[in-house]
Structures are given as structure tokens and as C-alpha cells.
């Protein structure tokens, strides 16, 4: 069994502040440790379930040299391969060559979600909403749609209560959820102790992969796929002007259309 983990940092238990997820900030090193531990737990669950190839992608943009590069490398769980430094949402080599399942540890809720801890969609400063064919999606939905383009189902998510609900509403109730915290606002939460969060994640990742008959179907976007982003301000659409396959119907809206979700995303995000 070949699996891929697409990881983020804001959904980790104990993380509630930007200073914990942004490189160079006073609490970033604490955030890195918490992040590394939960990803290790997910990998252990996959190994226990019999996964023979585990590809783990750091999808957290911490800033500077730590962008997509936030783990404590010397503490990573053995028995997996770790992708760092690759542009967000674009490492699809393993999906193209055949992957059985996608897992989303450390996920966070989309922009504007009530009680979504550190909720945002791609950027806390420039994006308001994103959608595929009229269905609003956060980062988890974008990744699930990319995987669905290669017929790979998303079977697991960990994060706060709002994130687990968001993913289950999009993909169906059979996606296995590991709720490690409950948001009490955007910058506060009721958290599991780190050890308890790791134990839950390991158990739920194992559960997800050992119940293949209950896996959700791959999240497929109809063809043509339309990826649409609503922006905070008109200047954020300027970098997209003149790109093939991109339409800017008004200064705060960018649309990418292609045969499937992956191609629509790739032509939209190619220069980032």
C-alpha cells in the first residue's frame, strides 16, 4: 500500500498563534516540535497499517528558508520519505505513479470559518474565498481535488473541530477524523495534551488505512474544472494577467479552467 501525507502546521494541537507557525518568531521552535511529533504519529499509524511506501510532504509556508521546511529533521520517524521545499500543492509525482490513499495531518479550516483556529485559505492577507466548480474549498479541499484528479481518495484528516467538519462535509462521513483541538475563536482553543493528540492521530491513521472498504470516493471535479479565487484587493490579481487559461472577469476575481482540478490548479499556481 502506497500512501501520501500532505501536512500543515496550523491544525496541530497546542498551536493557536501566528508566532508558533512563522519562522523567526519567538514561539516557532515550539511549533516545529509539536508539528514534527504529530506527523511522526501519523507515519507510525501508516506503518502499523501495512503501508509499504509513505511519502510525507511539508505543506506549511513558514517564511524564508523554512517555507515547506519546518520539521525537525533529526527527529523524523524512520520508514518514510519526506518532501521539503517543494511549491505548495504541486508535488504530484507519487500520485501520478500510483498512490492508494491521501492523508491530511495538521490541516486547518478555510478562511472565514467561525472558531477555525488560524483559519485562512492559502493567504491570510490576499485570498477571501476559493472554489472548484462553484463549491467553496479550503486548502484541504484543494489538495483533495488534486488527488482526485489521479483517482486517489482522501481518507484521513487531523486538526480542529471546524476543520474535521469541513473535510467531512466535502468528502463524506467516512473520512476518518482525528480532532485534536476545539477552536474557541481564531486564536484560542481547547487542546489535547501533545501526547494524547499523537496517540489519537496514530490510532486514527491506522484505522483509516485498515478500513479500505469504507474509504470515501476520490473527490472528482467535473470537466471542465473551474478554479476561482476571490481576492481582498485588486492589486493581487496583477500577477495573473496574461497567463494562458486564466480569466480575470473583474479586478478581484481570478478564474482558471482546465480539463481537471490538477491542471486548473497547476496553470493558476505555476509561477508561485
TORLO-640369 format. One record per residue: x, y, z of N, C-alpha, C, O in turn; residue in three letters; residue number from 1. Coordinates in steps of 0.05 Angstrom, whole numbers. Example, Ala and Ser with C-alpha at 12.3 -4.5 7.8 and 13.67 -1.06 7.14 Angstrom:
      n.u      n.v      n.w     ca.u     ca.v     ca.w      c.u      c.v      c.w      o.u      o.v      o.w    aa     i
      264     -114      156      246      -90      156      264      -66      156      285      -66      169   ALA     1
      257      -45      142      273      -21      143      258        1      157      268       23      161   SER     2
//
This chain:
      n.u      n.v      n.w     ca.u     ca.v     ca.w      c.u      c.v      c.w      o.u      o.v      o.w    aa     i
       17      -24        0        0        0        0       18       25        0       36       28       16   UNK     1
       12       43      -19       27       68      -21        9       91      -12      -13       94      -21   UNK     2
       20      107        6        4      130       17       20      155       15       44      155       15   UNK     3
        5      177       15       17      204       15        5      221       37      -20      221       40   UNK     4
       21      234       52       12      252       73       18      281       65       42      288       60   UNK     5
       -2      297       64        1      326       57       -4      341       82      -26      342       92   UNK     6
       17      353       93       17      362      121       17      393      123       27      407      106   UNK     7
        4      402      145        5      431      151        8      434      181        7      414      196   UNK     8
       11      458      189       20      464      216       -1      476      234       -1      472      258   UNK     9
      -20      491      222      -39      506      239      -59      487      253      -71      495      273   UNK    10
      -62      462      243      -81      444      255      -69      427      277      -82      409      287   UNK    11
      -45      433      285      -31      417      306      -41      425      334      -46      449      339   UNK    12
      -45      406      352      -54      412      379      -34      430      393      -10      425      391   UNK    13
      -44      450      407      -27      469      421      -19      493      405       -9      512      416   UNK    14
      -24      493      379      -17      516      362      -42      533      358      -62      524      348   UNK    15
      -40      558      367      -62      577      364      -53      605      355      -70      622      352   UNK    16
      -27      609      352      -17      636      347        1      636      322       15      616      317   UNK    17
        1      658      307       18      661      284       47      658      292       64      648      276   UNK    18
       55      667      316       83      666      324       92      637      327      117      632      327   UNK    19
       74      618      329       82      590      330       87      577      303       99      556      301   UNK    20
       78      590      282       80      578      255       96      595      235      100      586      213   UNK    21
      106      618      244      121      635      226      151      635      234      157      640      257   UNK    22
      168      629      215      197      626      220      208      652      232      201      674      223   UNK    23
      225      649      252      238      671      264      223      683      287      234      700      302   UNK    24
      198      676      291      183      686      313      190      671      339      200      649      338   UNK    25
      184      683      362      193      672      388      183      643      393      198      628      406   UNK    26
      159      637      384      148      610      391      150      590      368      139      568      370   UNK    27
      164      597      347      165      580      323      179      553      330      169      532      320   UNK    28
      200      553      345      213      528      351      195      509      367      196      485      363   UNK    29
      179      520      385      159      503      398      139      491      378      133      467      379   UNK    30
      130      508      359      112      498      339      124      477      322      110      457      315   UNK    31
      149      479      315      163      459      299      163      432      313      158      411      301   UNK    32
      169      432      339      169      407      354      142      394      355      140      370      351   UNK    33
      122      410      360       94      399      361       87      388      334       75      366      332   UNK    34
       93      402      313       88      394      285      102      368      279       89      349      269   UNK    35
      127      366      284      143      342      278      131      318      293      129      296      281   UNK    36
      123      322      318      113      299      334       87      288      322       83      264      321   UNK    37
       69      306      314       43      296      303       47      283      276       33      263      270   UNK    38
       65      293      260       70      280      234       82      253      239       75      233      225   UNK    39
      101      251      258      112      225      264       91      205      273       92      181      266   UNK    40
       71      214      288       49      197      297       33      187      274       26      163      273   UNK    41
       28      204      254       13      196      231       29      175      215       17      155      205   UNK    42
       55      179      213       72      159      198       71      133      213       69      112      200   UNK    43
       73      133      239       72      108      255       46       93      249       45       68      247   UNK    44
       24      108      248       -2       95      243       -3       82      215      -14       61      212   UNK    45
        9       96      196       10       85      169       27       60      168       20       40      155   UNK    46
       50       60      182       67       36      182       53       13      195       54      -10      186   UNK    47
       40       18      217       25       -4      231        3      -15      213       -3      -39      216   UNK    48
       -8        1      196      -29       -8      178      -19      -23      154      -34      -34      138   UNK    49
        8      -25      151       20      -40      130       28      -24      105       34      -36       85   UNK    50
       29        2      107       38       18       84       67       12       78       84       12       96   UNK    51
       73        7       53      100        0       45      115       23       33      140       23       32   UNK    52
      100       44       25      113       69       15       97       92       27       73       94       22   UNK    53
      111      109       41       99      132       55      113      157       46      137      161       53   UNK    54
      100      174       31      111      199       22       98      221       38       74      224       38   UNK    55
      115      237       52      105      258       70      114      285       60      137      290       56   UNK    56
       95      303       56      100      329       43       96      352       64       74      353       76   UNK    57
      116      368       68      112      392       85       99      414       68      110      425       50   UNK    58
       74      419       76       58      439       61       55      466       76       37      481       70   UNK    59
       72      471       96       69      495      111       89      517      103      113      513      103   UNK    60
       78      540       95       95      562       87      102      580      110       89      599      116   UNK    61
      124      572      124      132      587      148      147      613      142      149      630      160   UNK    62
      156      616      118      171      640      110      201      635      108      212      620      123   UNK    63
      213      648       88      242      646       84      250      618       78      236      603       65   UNK    64
      273      610       88      284      583       83      268      561       97      272      538       91   UNK    65
      250      569      115      234      549      129      207      544      114      191      528      123   UNK    66
      202      557       91      178      552       76      178      523       66      197      515       52   UNK    67
      157      508       73      155      480       66      179      464       77      189      446       64   UNK    68
      189      473      100      214      462      110      215      466      141      235      476      151   UNK    69
      193      458      155      191      465      183      197      442      202      198      447      226   UNK    70
      200      418      193      204      396      211      232      396      224      251      407      212   UNK    71
      234      384      248      260      379      260      269      353      247      261      331      254   UNK    72
      287      355      227      294      332      210      307      309      226      302      286      219   UNK    73
      322      315      247      335      294      261      317      278      279      325      259      292   UNK    74
      292      287      281      272      273      297      250      259      281      231      249      293   UNK    75
      252      260      255      231      248      238      230      218      241      251      204      243   UNK    76
      206      207      240      201      178      242      214      164      218      210      171      195   UNK    77
      230      143      224      241      127      201      220      111      187      198      107      197   UNK    78
      226      102      163      208       86      148      190      101      129      171       90      117   UNK    79
      196      127      125      181      144      106      200      161       91      224      164       99   UNK    80
      191      173       69      207      193       54      193      220       57      169      222       57   UNK    81
      209      241       60      199      268       68      206      288       46      229      291       39   UNK    82
      185      302       35      189      322       14      188      349       27      169      357       40   UNK    83
      210      364       24      211      391       35      219      411       13      233      403       -7   UNK    84
      211      435       16      219      457       -2      205      457      -29      212      473      -47   UNK    85
      184      441      -33      170      440      -59      146      458      -58      132      460      -38   UNK    86
      141      472      -81      119      492      -81       92      479      -74       87      456      -81   UNK    87
       75      494      -61       51      484      -49       32      471      -70       27      482      -91   UNK    88
       22      447      -62        2      434      -78       11      423     -105       -6      416     -121   UNK    89
       37      421     -109       47      415     -136       64      390     -137       73      382     -159   UNK    90
       69      377     -114       84      352     -116       65      329     -121       52      319     -103   UNK    91
       63      321     -146       44      300     -154       58      275     -166       44      258     -177   UNK    92
       84      274     -164       98      251     -176       87      225     -165       83      206     -180   UNK    93
       84      223     -139       74      198     -127       45      193     -134       37      169     -138   UNK    94
       29      214     -137        1      210     -146        1      199     -175      -15      182     -182   UNK    95
       18      210     -192       19      202     -220       28      173     -223       18      159     -241   UNK    96
       46      164     -206       57      137     -208       40      116     -193       46       92     -195   UNK    97
       20      124     -179        3      105     -165        4      107     -135       23       98     -123   UNK    98
      -16      120     -123      -19      122      -94      -46      112      -87      -66      116     -101   UNK    99
      -47       98      -64      -73       86      -55      -90      106      -40     -114      107      -43   UNK   100
      -77      122      -23      -93      140       -5      -78      164        2      -53      164        3   UNK   101
      -93      186        8      -82      211       17      -91      216       46     -114      211       52   UNK   102
      -73      226       62      -79      234       90      -72      263       94      -52      273       82   UNK   103
      -87      277      111      -83      306      115      -79      312      144      -97      322      157   UNK   104
      -55      306      155      -50      314      183      -43      343      186      -30      355      169   UNK   105
      -53      355      208      -47      383      214      -62      403      198      -54      426      196   UNK   106
      -85      395      187     -100      413      169     -114      435      185     -119      432      209   UNK   107
     -121      457      171     -136      479      183     -160      486      166     -162      478      143   UNK   108
     -178      501      178     -203      508      165     -199      531      145     -179      546      146   UNK   109
     -218      533      126     -217      554      105     -222      582      117     -232      585      140   UNK   110
     -216      602      102     -219      630      110     -248      635      119     -267      626      106   UNK   111
     -251      650      140     -277      659      149     -292      639      165     -316      643      171   UNK   112
     -280      616      173     -294      596      188     -296      603      217     -276      609      230   UNK   113
     -321      604      228     -324      610      257     -309      590      274     -312      566      270   UNK   114
     -293      599      293     -278      582      311     -258      564      297     -250      544      308   UNK   115
     -250      572      273     -229      558      259     -202      569      267     -196      592      261   UNK   116
     -186      553      281     -161      563      292     -142      571      269     -135      554      252   UNK   117
     -133      596      269     -115      606      249     -126      601      220     -110      597      202   UNK   118
     -152      601      218     -164      595      192     -156      615      170     -154      639      175   UNK   119
     -152      604      147     -145      620      123     -146      601       99     -146      577      102   UNK   120
     -146      612       75     -143      597       51     -119      607       36     -120      628       23   UNK   121
      -97      592       37      -72      599       24      -58      624       35      -34      622       42   UNK   122
      -72      646       37      -60      670       46      -79      684       66     -103      687       60   UNK   123
      -69      692       89      -86      706      108      -89      735      100     -104      750      113   UNK   124
      -75      744       79      -76      772       72      -88      778       44      -96      801       39   UNK   125
      -89      758       26      -97      764       -1     -121      749      -11     -135      758      -29   UNK   126
     -127      725       -1     -149      709      -11     -173      711        8     -170      710       33   UNK   127
     -197      714       -3     -222      713       12     -234      685       10     -239      672       30   UNK   128
     -240      677      -15     -253      651      -20     -240      637      -44     -229      650      -62   UNK   129
     -241      611      -44     -233      595      -67     -254      574      -72     -267      565      -53   UNK   130
     -258      566      -97     -279      546     -103     -271      530     -128     -257      540     -146   UNK   131
     -281      506     -129     -280      489     -152     -308      484     -162     -325      474     -148   UNK   132
     -313      493     -187     -340      490     -199     -362      499     -180     -383      485     -178   UNK   133
     -357      521     -167     -378      533     -150     -379      523     -122     -394      534     -106   UNK   134
     -363      503     -115     -363      493      -88     -339      505      -73     -316      501      -81   UNK   135
     -345      519      -51     -323      532      -36     -305      511      -24     -315      492      -12   UNK   136
     -279      516      -26     -259      497      -14     -238      513        1     -231      535       -6   UNK   137
     -227      500       21     -203      509       34     -179      494       23     -181      482        2   UNK   138
     -157      496       38     -133      482       28     -137      452       27     -126      439        9   UNK   139
     -152      441       47     -157      412       46     -172      404       22     -166      384        9   UNK   140
     -192      420       14     -208      414      -10     -192      416      -35     -196      401      -54   UNK   141
     -174      436      -36     -156      438      -60     -139      413      -63     -137      402      -84   UNK   142
     -126      405      -41     -109      381      -42     -125      356      -48     -116      339      -64   UNK   143
     -149      353      -36     -166      330      -42     -174      329      -72     -175      308      -84   UNK   144
     -179      353      -83     -187      354     -112     -163      347     -130     -166      334     -150   UNK   145
     -139      357     -122     -115      349     -138     -112      319     -137     -107      307     -158   UNK   146
     -113      307     -113     -111      278     -111     -132      264     -127     -127      243     -139   UNK   147
     -157      275     -126     -179      262     -140     -175      262     -170     -185      244     -184   UNK   148
     -159      281     -181     -153      281     -209     -137      256     -217     -137      249     -241   UNK   149
     -124      244     -198     -108      219     -202     -122      195     -190     -109      174     -186   UNK   150
     -148      198     -184     -164      176     -173     -155      167     -145     -158      144     -138   UNK   151
     -144      185     -130     -134      179     -103     -153      191      -82     -158      215      -83   UNK   152
     -164      174      -64     -183      185      -44     -168      196      -20     -146      188      -13   UNK   153
     -181      216       -7     -171      227       18     -186      212       40     -210      213       41   UNK   154
     -171      199       58     -184      181       77     -181      190      106     -193      178      124   UNK   155
     -165      210      112     -159      218      139     -154      248      141     -142      260      123   UNK   156
     -162      260      163     -155      288      169     -152      291      199     -166      279      214   UNK   157
     -132      307      207     -130      315      235     -128      346      236     -118      359      217   UNK   158
     -139      357      258     -139      386      261     -160      393      282     -167      377      299   UNK   159
     -170      417      281     -191      425      300     -218      416      291     -222      405      270   UNK   160
     -238      421      309     -265      411      304     -276      423      278     -289      408      262   UNK   161
     -272      448      272     -282      461      248     -270      449      223     -284      445      203   UNK   162
     -244      442      224     -231      431      201     -241      403      195     -247      396      172   UNK   163
     -244      387      216     -255      360      212     -283      360      200     -289      345      182   UNK   164
     -299      379      209     -326      381      198     -325      391      169     -340      380      152   UNK   165
     -308      410      163     -305      420      136     -298      397      116     -310      395       95   UNK   166
     -279      381      124     -270      359      106     -291      337      104     -296      327       82   UNK   167
     -304      331      126     -325      310      125     -349      320      109     -361      305       94   UNK   168
     -356      346      111     -378      357       95     -372      355       65     -389      351       49   UNK   169
     -346      359       58     -338      358       30     -335      330       19     -344      324       -3   UNK   170
     -323      312       35     -316      286       25     -334      263       34     -333      241       23   UNK   171
     -350      269       54     -368      248       64     -360      239       92     -337      242      100   UNK   172
     -379      226      107     -374      219      135     -353      197      138     -344      193      161   UNK   173
     -346      183      117     -327      161      120     -298      169      122     -281      153      129   UNK   174
     -292      195      117     -265      204      122     -260      203      152     -275      213      168   UNK   175
     -238      190      160     -232      187      188     -220      212      199     -202      224      187   UNK   176
     -230      221      222     -223      247      233     -209      243      260     -217      227      277   UNK   177
     -187      258      264     -174      259      290     -175      288      299     -159      305      292   UNK   178
     -195      294      316     -198      322      326     -180      326      350     -184      313      371   UNK   179
     -160      343      347     -140      347      368     -144      372      384     -131      377      404   UNK   180
     -163      389      374     -169      414      389     -197      424      380     -207      417      359   UNK   181
     -208      441      397     -234      454      391     -229      484      393     -222      495      414   UNK   182
     -234      498      370     -229      526      370     -248      541      388     -272      536      389   UNK   183
     -237      561      402     -253      579      419     -252      607      408     -257      627      422   UNK   184
     -247      609      382     -242      634      368     -220      628      348     -211      605      345   UNK   185
     -210      648      334     -189      644      314     -162      640      327     -144      628      315   UNK   186
     -158      650      351     -132      649      364     -133      636      392     -116      643      409   UNK   187
     -151      618      396     -152      604      421     -166      577      416     -181      573      397   UNK   188
     -159      558      434     -170      531      430     -169      515      456     -153      521      474   UNK   189
     -186      495      458     -184      475      478     -169      451      466     -180      438      448   UNK   190
     -144      446      475     -126      427      461     -123      401      477     -123      401      502   UNK   191
     -119      380      462     -109      355      475      -80      360      483      -66      375      470   UNK   192
      -72      346      504      -43      346      510      -28      334      486      -39      316      473   UNK   193
       -4      344      480       10      334      457       12      304      455        9      292      433   UNK   194
       18      290      477       20      261      477       -7      248      469       -8      230      454   UNK   195
      -29      259      481      -55      248      474      -62      253      445      -74      236      432   UNK   196
      -55      277      435      -60      283      406      -45      263      388      -56      253      369   UNK   197
      -20      258      395       -4      240      379      -15      211      380      -16      198      359   UNK   198
      -24      202      403      -36      176      406      -61      174      389      -66      153      376   UNK   199
      -78      195      390     -103      195      374      -96      194      344     -109      179      329   UNK   200
      -78      210      335      -71      211      307      -60      184      297      -68      175      276   UNK   201
      -42      172      313      -32      146      305      -54      125      302      -55      110      283   UNK   202
      -72      125      322      -94      106      322     -113      111      298     -122       92      285   UNK   203
     -119      136      293     -138      142      272     -126      138      244     -140      130      225   UNK   204
     -101      144      241      -88      139      215      -88      109      209      -93      100      187   UNK   205
      -82       93      230      -83       64      227     -111       55      220     -114       38      202   UNK   206
     -131       66      234     -159       59      229     -166       65      200     -179       49      186   UNK   207
     -158       89      191     -166       97      164     -155       78      143     -170       71      124   UNK   208
     -130       69      146     -118       53      125     -126       23      127     -122        8      108   UNK   209
     -136       15      149     -144      -13      153     -173      -18      147     -183      -40      151   UNK   210
     -188        3      139     -216        0      133     -221        9      104     -237       27       99   UNK   211
     -207       -4       86     -207        5       58     -235        4       46     -242       20       28   UNK   212
     -252      -14       55     -279      -16       44     -296        8       50     -316       13       37   UNK   213
     -287       24       70     -302       48       78     -290       73       68     -298       95       76   UNK   214
     -269       71       52     -256       96       42     -276      113       26     -292      102       11   UNK   215
     -275      139       30     -291      157       12     -281      154      -17     -259      145      -22   UNK   216
     -299      160      -35     -291      161      -63     -272      184      -68     -273      204      -54   UNK   217
     -255      182      -88     -238      205      -95     -255      230     -100     -276      227     -112   UNK   218
     -245      253      -92     -260      277      -96     -255      287     -125     -235      299     -130   UNK   219
     -274      282     -142     -272      288     -170     -287      314     -177     -310      317     -170   UNK   220
     -273      331     -191     -285      356     -202     -293      350     -231     -277      340     -247   UNK   221
     -317      357     -238     -327      353     -265     -310      368     -285     -297      388     -279   UNK   222
     -311      359     -310     -295      371     -331     -314      387     -349     -335      378     -358   UNK   223
     -306      412     -356     -281      425     -347     -282      434     -318     -303      439     -307   UNK   224
     -259      434     -306     -256      443     -278     -251      473     -278     -234      483     -292   UNK   225
     -266      487     -261     -262      516     -258     -253      522     -229     -267      517     -210   UNK   226
     -229      533     -227     -219      541     -201     -221      572     -200     -210      586     -217   UNK   227
     -234      581     -179     -240      610     -177     -230      620     -150     -235      608     -129   UNK   228
     -217      643     -150     -208      655     -126     -218      684     -124     -215      700     -143   UNK   229
     -230      691     -101     -238      718      -96     -216      731      -78     -209      720      -57   UNK   230
     -207      754      -86     -184      767      -73     -193      791      -56     -214      803      -61   UNK   231
     -176      798      -36     -182      821      -19     -181      847      -35     -199      863      -33   UNK   232
     -160      850      -51     -156      876      -65     -148      871      -94     -138      849     -101   UNK   233
     -153      890     -111     -149      887     -140     -120      882     -147     -114      869     -167   UNK   234
     -101      893     -132      -73      890     -139      -64      861     -138      -44      854     -151   UNK   235
      -77      845     -123      -69      817     -121      -75      801     -146      -65      778     -149   UNK   236
      -91      812     -164      -96      798     -189      -75      804     -211      -75      790     -231   UNK   237
      -59      824     -206      -40      833     -227      -21      810     -235      -16      807     -259   UNK   238
      -10      794     -217        9      773     -225       -4      752     -244       11      737     -257   UNK   239
      -30      750     -244      -43      730     -261      -50      740     -289      -59      724     -306   UNK   240
      -46      765     -294      -53      777     -320      -36      764     -342      -12      762     -340   UNK   241
      -50      757     -364      -36      747     -388      -28      718     -387      -15      708     -406   UNK   242
      -36      703     -366      -29      675     -365      -48      658     -382      -72      663     -381   UNK   243
      -38      638     -396      -56      620     -412      -76      606     -393      -69      596     -372   UNK   244
     -101      605     -402     -122      591     -387     -133      607     -364     -151      597     -349   UNK   245
     -124      631     -359     -132      648     -337     -151      670     -346     -145      684     -366   UNK   246
     -173      674     -332     -191      696     -338     -194      713     -313     -194      703     -290   UNK   247
     -194      739     -317     -198      758     -295     -223      775     -301     -221      796     -312   UNK   248
     -247      764     -293     -272      778     -301     -276      804     -287     -290      822     -297   UNK   249
     -264      808     -263     -263      834     -250     -237      835     -234     -225      814     -229   UNK   250
     -228      858     -225     -202      861     -214     -197      844     -188     -174      841     -181   UNK   251
     -218      834     -176     -214      819     -151     -222      789     -154     -225      775     -134   UNK   252
     -224      780     -179     -231      752     -184     -213      741     -206     -209      753     -227   UNK   253
     -202      717     -200     -185      703     -219     -197      675     -223     -204      661     -203   UNK   254
     -200      666     -248     -211      640     -255     -192      625     -273     -181      636     -292   UNK   255
     -188      600     -266     -171      581     -282     -189      558     -291     -202      545     -274   UNK   256
     -190      552     -317     -206      530     -327     -188      510     -342     -170      518     -357   UNK   257
     -193      484     -337     -177      463     -349     -193      437     -349     -216      437     -339   UNK   258
     -180      416     -359     -194      391     -361     -201      378     -334     -222      366     -331   UNK   259
     -183      382     -315     -188      371     -288     -177      390     -267     -165      410     -273   UNK   260
     -182      383     -241     -174      401     -220     -144      405     -219     -135      428     -214   UNK   261
     -128      384     -223      -99      387     -222      -89      407     -243      -73      425     -237   UNK   262
      -99      404     -268      -90      422     -289      -99      451     -284      -85      470     -290   UNK   263
     -124      454     -274     -134      481     -267     -117      494     -245     -110      517     -247   UNK   264
     -110      478     -225      -93      488     -204      -65      495     -214      -54      516     -208   UNK   265
      -53      476     -229      -25      479     -238      -22      504     -255       -2      519     -252   UNK   266
      -40      509     -274      -36      533     -291      -42      559     -275      -31      580     -281   UNK   267
      -59      557     -254      -63      580     -237      -39      586     -220      -32      610     -216   UNK   268
      -26      566     -209       -5      569     -188       23      566     -199       42      568     -183   UNK   269
       26      562     -225       52      554     -236       75      573     -230       98      563     -226   UNK   270
       71      598     -228       93      617     -224       98      623     -194      114      641     -188   UNK   271
       84      609     -176       88      614     -148      109      596     -136      115      597     -112   UNK   272
//
